[in-house]
Amino acid sequence: MSLPAAEDETPTASLPAPPTGLARFVRGTLGSGISVVARASGALVLNKLLAVYGGPGGLTLLAHFQNLMALLTTLPNDGVHVGIVKYLAPRRPGSRAWRAWFGAGVGLNLLMLLLAFGTLPVLRGALLDAFRPSGWWVLGLVAGISLLTTHAYLAAVLLAAQRLRAYIGLTVALSLLGPLAVGAALWAGWPVRWVLLAYLLAQGLTAVPTAWLCGRYGLLPRRPRLRISRAAVAGLGQYLVMALSVLLCSKALDFAVREVLIGRFSLGQTGLWQAVAKLSDNYTMVFSAVMGAVFYPRVAALAGRPAEQRAFVRAVFGLLALVLAVGFGVLWLLRDWLLPLLFDARFAAARELLAPQLLGDWAKLLAWTLLYLLLAQAQALRYVLVQCASAALYAGLLVLLLPTWGLYGAPLAHALRFAGVLLFCLLYFRRYFRP
């Protein structure tokens, strides 16, 4: 059964235009602060708990587990859910088109989860051996990932329906439940691998209030069309292709790099590198949340006004370059106080790894700002090529630098990788910086 045609393809141009200008970007950034602060605070508490009670090895296992979660959920989260927001947003909840796209999203999510779970027995050694899993542990992993994906999909539906208060409330709940479950499991004396599973299952339980809210707002069709139509494949397929590039060139690569570092330097030593990487993850999460909610929609809305779009991108890029440079400079100056505070006194030795990590992150976040333009233009092939080239450069740099520089070679490779990506982006998008 195909999706409704022309009359259901309501253009977003008929909606009120979003605010313009750099001042609006700043105000929008501040307006998304509640959910961003909640997510960042939850991540910091989680890192602290595992660092104090599990040491560098515990922090490494936390990062490895979160990376495993990302491997299993990237295609739904970065593909289906990003696309479903785009295609549901201009449609009326309960309409024929809404039901059709909703069902297509459910069907594609089921397919993506089946593919993900199918890799577990095939790649069990690479994916699961670090956790020494039992059969019950693997079943808990499958249940938790299924629940978490259900929550994420329904949260995307809420976002498409502009139920922002409900979305923010659920984000806060998700950010609190994980650390609470970890704290309770550590207090009970559970092994780290079961603590991590409790963290996943607690987050997955947010699927229950999310489903209730969707039902309350009339966003759950009684009989969604679960057959995936050609229009759904064409529409959501480009986002799945981009998500696949993120999965292979970012999530899977990070997992493999951590495996290599654990094998070469042990869990404890890898934990020092993981501390600076975790610090990076925290502010990167904040950056992605803000840019995804404020910058990306505005850039997409200005697609038909190229001059205004270029001026907006140029102003935001200049502001971010300055703010990020100052912020990272402050982090570096406070490194001897910050690392023990956020993690544990045992992580003070990670101070030597922080400078190249911060330099690389400055380049990475600025490059990502420009790569949002490819997302806004749905330039799937070019986006994939950039991801692949970036991953290949990083892998080559690690091969060259780790034997000579040891553990310091990992953040150094990160810095050189994103310096190259930023240089490419500045050249490719150079027209955005012309007066």
C-alpha positions as a printed Julia matrix, in Angstrom:
435×3 Matrix{Float64}:
  0.0     0.0    0.0
  1.58    3.26  -1.09
  1.56    6.54   0.76
 -0.89    9.3   -0.16
  0.3    11.46  -2.98
  0.34   15.15  -3.7
 -2.39   16.45  -1.41
 -0.73   14.89   1.65
  2.7    16.23   0.83
  2.01   19.49   2.65
  4.97   21.86   2.22
  6.48   23.4    5.31
  6.71   26.73   3.53
  3.12   27.45   4.51
  4.09   27.42   8.18
  5.31   30.58   9.95
  8.98   31.18   9.28
 11.33   30.57  12.22
 13.12   33.53  13.74
 16.16   34.79  11.92
 19.53   36.19  12.84
 22.36   35.51  15.23
 20.46   36.91  18.22
 17.64   34.42  17.57
 20.22   31.61  17.42
 21.57   32.62  20.82
 18.08   32.86  22.33
 17.11   29.52  20.84
 20.27   27.99  22.27
 19.38   29.23  25.74
 15.8    28.04  25.3
 16.86   24.41  24.77
 18.93   24.52  27.96
 16.75   22.39  30.28
 17.05   19.13  28.4
 20.7    19.79  27.51
 21.65   20.49  31.14
 19.77   17.38  32.28
 21.55   15.16  29.77
 24.97   16.6   30.54
 24.42   16.37  34.32
 23.25   12.77  34.05
 26.3    11.86  31.98
 28.68   13.52  34.44
 27.11   11.71  37.42
 27.24    8.41  35.56
 30.91    8.89  34.67
 31.73    9.83  38.27
 30.0     6.76  39.72
 31.77    4.32  37.41
 35.12    6.11  37.81
 35.0     6.09  41.62
 33.65    2.56  42.11
 35.08    0.91  39.04
 38.3     2.85  38.48
 39.76    3.44  35.01
 38.69   -0.06  33.98
 35.08    0.62  35.0
 35.01    3.85  33.01
 36.38    2.01  29.99
 33.66   -0.65  30.26
 30.99    2.07  30.56
 32.23    3.71  27.37
 32.42    0.32  25.66
 28.86   -0.5   26.68
 27.52    2.88  25.56
 29.35    2.34  22.27
 27.68   -1.08  21.95
 24.29    0.57  22.58
 25.09    3.09  19.86
 26.06    0.34  17.41
 22.68   -1.32  17.91
 20.59    1.87  17.77
 22.34    4.18  15.29
 20.29    3.11  12.25
 16.94    3.69  14.01
 18.03    6.84  15.87
 20.12    8.61  13.22
 18.17    7.25  10.26
 14.51    6.38  10.81
 13.87    8.87  13.62
 15.55   11.84  11.95
 13.59   11.14   8.78
 10.29   10.55  10.56
 10.45   13.98  12.21
 10.86   15.54   8.76
  7.97   13.63   7.19
  5.51   13.74  10.1
  6.08   17.38  11.08
  4.0    18.99   8.27
  1.15   16.46   8.59
 -1.91   16.44  10.82
 -1.84   13.74  13.54
 -4.38   11.05  12.74
 -4.55   11.87   9.05
 -4.11    9.2    6.39
 -0.58   10.38   5.6
  0.36   10.52   9.31
 -0.79    6.92   9.83
  1.06    5.73   6.76
  4.37    7.36   7.69
  4.0     6.3   11.34
  3.54    2.69  10.25
  6.47    2.92   7.86
  8.67    4.13  10.7
  7.54    1.24  12.94
  8.21   -1.28  10.18
 11.67    0.09   9.4
 12.58    0.17  13.09
 11.61   -3.49  13.47
 13.72   -4.35  10.44
 16.72   -2.39  11.73
 16.5    -4.02  15.17
 16.3    -7.51  13.66
 19.41   -6.79  11.61
 21.21   -5.41  14.68
 20.32   -8.36  16.91
 21.32  -10.74  14.13
 24.9    -9.48  14.39
 25.2   -10.47  18.08
 25.74  -14.23  17.55
 27.85  -13.59  14.45
 30.13  -10.99  16.05
 29.78  -12.16  19.65
 33.52  -12.18  20.31
 34.13   -8.66  19.02
 30.99   -7.1   20.5
 30.38   -8.9   23.79
 33.51  -10.61  25.12
 34.62   -7.57  27.13
 31.45   -7.95  29.27
 31.76  -11.73  29.86
 28.02  -12.09  29.17
 25.68  -14.89  30.21
 22.59  -15.85  28.24
 20.38  -13.84  30.63
 22.64  -10.81  30.18
 22.27  -10.98  26.39
 18.47  -11.31  26.72
 18.47   -8.25  29.0
 20.53   -6.37  26.38
 18.02   -7.22  23.63
 15.06   -6.22  25.83
 16.7    -2.96  26.89
 17.65   -1.95  23.34
 14.12   -2.73  22.12
 12.54   -0.61  24.86
 14.99    2.25  24.34
 14.36    2.28  20.59
 10.61    2.33  21.22
 11.05    5.34  23.5
 13.29    7.12  20.98
 10.83    6.58  18.12
  7.81    7.79  20.08
  9.84   10.76  21.36
 10.58   11.64  17.72
  6.82   11.48  17.04
  6.24   13.89  19.94
  8.88   16.2   18.52
  7.28   16.07  15.07
  3.94   16.99  16.66
  5.6    19.96  18.43
  4.89   18.55  21.91
  8.11   20.12  23.17
  7.26   20.21  26.87
  6.53   16.5   26.89
  9.72   15.86  24.91
 11.84   17.86  27.34
 10.23   16.17  30.34
 10.99   12.73  28.94
 14.57   13.76  28.19
 15.01   14.83  31.82
 13.47   11.54  33.04
 15.79    9.53  30.79
 18.79   11.46  32.08
 17.85   10.78  35.72
 16.85    7.12  35.53
 20.21    5.88  34.22
 22.4     7.29  37.03
 19.8     6.33  39.66
 19.8     2.71  38.47
 23.61    2.64  38.37
 23.86    4.09  41.89
 21.39    1.52  43.24
 23.16   -1.38  41.5
 26.6    -0.26  42.74
 25.23    0.15  46.28
 23.89   -3.42  46.07
 27.36   -4.64  45.08
 26.52   -5.85  41.57
 29.37   -6.61  39.11
 30.01   -3.82  36.63
 28.53   -5.72  33.67
 25.17   -6.07  35.51
 25.35   -2.45  36.62
 25.59   -1.47  32.96
 22.61   -3.63  32.07
 20.58   -1.98  34.86
 21.5     1.38  33.34
 20.12    0.32  29.94
 16.91   -1.23  31.28
 16.16    1.79  33.47
 16.43    4.07  30.46
 14.29    1.68  28.42
 11.47    1.97  30.95
 10.85    5.52  29.74
  9.07    3.86  26.8
  6.04    3.46  29.11
  5.4     7.17  29.88
  6.37    8.07  26.31
  3.72    5.74  24.9
  1.17    7.06  27.39
  1.84   10.66  26.35
  1.61    9.8   22.65
 -1.73    8.12  23.31
 -2.96   11.09  25.32
 -2.14   13.48  22.48
 -3.76   11.25  19.87
 -0.47   10.39  18.14
 -0.85    6.59  18.19
 -2.97    5.43  15.24
 -5.27    2.55  16.06
 -4.35    0.69  12.92
 -1.01    1.99  11.59
 -0.04    0.81   8.14
  2.97   -1.39   8.8
  3.66   -2.05   5.15
  6.72   -0.1    4.02
  5.85    1.79   0.85
  8.06    3.0   -1.96
  7.63    6.57  -0.77
  8.82    5.59   2.71
 11.84    3.75   1.32
 12.74    6.73  -0.86
 12.11    9.28   1.86
 13.64    7.53   4.84
 16.2     5.61   2.82
 18.48    8.61   2.32
 18.58    9.15   6.09
 19.33    5.46   6.65
 22.24    5.69   4.21
 23.67    8.64   6.14
 23.07    6.82   9.43
 24.86    3.76   8.04
 27.91    5.91   7.32
 27.82    7.18  10.91
 27.5     3.6   12.16
 30.46    2.28  10.19
 32.73    5.31  10.15
 32.12    6.6   13.67
 30.45    4.2   16.12
 32.02    0.99  14.83
 35.38    2.71  14.38
 35.32    4.03  17.97
 34.49    0.53  19.23
 37.36   -0.98  17.24
 39.82    1.7   18.4
 38.93    1.03  22.04
 39.43   -2.71  21.47
 42.88   -2.01  20.01
 43.83    0.28  22.9
 42.62   -2.22  25.52
 44.69   -4.94  23.86
 47.78   -2.73  23.62
 47.63   -0.73  26.86
 45.22   -2.66  29.23
 41.85   -1.56  30.65
 43.42    0.74  33.25
 45.66    2.68  30.87
 42.93    2.89  28.27
 40.77    4.4   31.01
 43.06    7.47  31.07
 42.41    8.07  27.38
 38.75    7.27  27.98
 38.55   10.03  30.62
 39.46   12.76  28.13
 37.24   11.11  25.51
 34.34   11.04  28.0
 34.87   14.72  28.8
 34.74   15.33  25.05
 31.55   13.26  24.75
 29.82   15.42  27.35
 30.29   18.78  25.66
 29.88   17.21  22.21
 26.46   15.94  23.34
 25.52   19.46  24.45
 26.75   20.9   21.16
 24.85   18.34  19.07
 21.63   18.86  21.03
 21.77   22.63  20.64
 22.77   22.63  16.98
 20.23   19.95  16.11
 17.42   21.9   17.77
 18.41   25.47  16.8
 20.94   25.65  13.96
 19.95   22.76  11.68
 16.21   23.62  11.39
 17.05   27.25  10.61
 19.6    26.34   7.94
 17.05   23.98   6.36
 14.36   26.68   6.44
 16.67   29.13   4.64
 17.35   26.74   1.75
 15.32   28.92  -0.62
 17.13   32.11   0.47
 20.82   31.38  -0.16
 22.14   34.86   0.64
 20.4    34.91   4.0
 21.52   31.35   4.68
 25.16   32.2    3.95
 25.03   35.22   6.26
 23.49   33.13   9.04
 26.07   30.32   8.69
 28.95   32.81   8.57
 27.77   34.6   11.73
 27.19   31.39  13.71
 30.5    29.89  12.59
 32.43   32.98  13.7
 30.67   33.06  17.06
 31.31   29.36  17.67
 34.98   29.59  16.69
 35.54   32.23  19.37
 33.34   30.73  22.1
 34.74   27.23  21.64
 38.34   28.49  21.67
 37.77   30.35  24.94
 35.86   27.46  26.49
 38.47   24.86  25.59
 41.24   27.17  26.79
 39.54   27.39  30.19
 39.16   23.6   30.34
 42.86   23.15  29.63
 43.86   25.65  32.33
 41.63   23.86  34.86
 42.73   20.35  33.86
 44.56   19.52  37.12
 41.43   20.33  39.12
 38.79   19.21  36.64
 39.85   15.62  35.9
 39.93   14.47  39.56
 36.65   16.3   40.19
 34.76   14.78  37.29
 36.27   11.31  37.59
 38.69   10.38  40.4
 42.18   11.24  41.66
 43.51    8.25  39.69
 42.64   10.07  36.46
 44.96   13.02  37.07
 47.54   11.37  34.78
 45.18   11.95  31.87
 46.16   15.65  31.91
 48.88   15.0   29.31
 46.31   13.74  26.83
 43.94   16.7   27.08
 45.62   19.3   24.84
 45.44   17.35  21.53
 41.91   16.18  22.41
 40.71   19.75  22.9
 42.39   20.98  19.72
 40.8    18.15  17.78
 37.39   18.86  19.3
 37.6    22.54  18.37
 38.18   21.55  14.76
 35.55   18.78  14.91
 32.72   20.95  16.19
 33.42   23.68  13.65
 33.55   21.11  10.85
 30.26   19.61  12.04
 28.69   23.06  11.88
 29.42   23.16   8.16
 28.47   19.51   7.58
 24.96   20.31   8.82
 24.61   22.02   5.44
 24.89   18.64   3.72
 22.19   17.25   6.01
 19.93   20.21   5.3
 20.44   19.65   1.56
 19.94   15.85   1.95
 23.25   15.34   0.14
 23.52   11.72   1.25
 26.35   10.62  -1.06
 28.62   13.56  -0.23
 27.91   13.18   3.49
 28.85    9.48   3.29
 32.04   10.24   1.38
 33.16   12.75   4.01
 32.46   10.24   6.79
 34.4     7.5    5.01
 37.37    9.71   4.22
 37.49   10.98   7.8
 37.41    7.42   9.21
 40.12    6.25   6.81
 42.34    9.18   7.76
 41.86    8.45  11.48
 42.66    4.74  11.08
 45.8     5.54   9.09
 46.96    8.1   11.64
 46.48    5.6   14.49
 48.55    3.0   12.66
 51.34    5.55  12.21
 51.25    7.25  15.62
 50.48    4.56  18.23
 53.79    2.65  17.86
 55.82    5.86  18.27
 53.71    8.01  20.58
 52.04    5.32  22.66
 48.72    6.27  24.27
 49.33    9.95  23.4
 49.02    8.92  19.75
 45.24    8.39  20.11
 44.27   12.02  20.89
 47.01   13.24  18.53
 45.44   11.22  15.69
 42.07   12.7   16.66
 43.46   16.25  16.41
 45.11   15.7   13.03
 42.01   13.93  11.67
 39.64   16.8   12.36
 42.14   19.44  11.37
 42.04   17.78   7.95
 38.22   17.57   7.95
 37.89   21.24   8.94
 40.3    22.32   6.22
 38.29   20.36   3.65
 35.0    21.87   4.88
 36.39   25.41   4.73
 37.47   24.85   1.14
 34.26   23.08   0.09
 31.97   25.69   1.69
 34.19   28.67   0.92
 31.33   30.53  -0.8
 29.64   30.87   2.61
 32.53   33.03   3.82
 32.6    35.46   0.94
 31.15   38.93   1.68
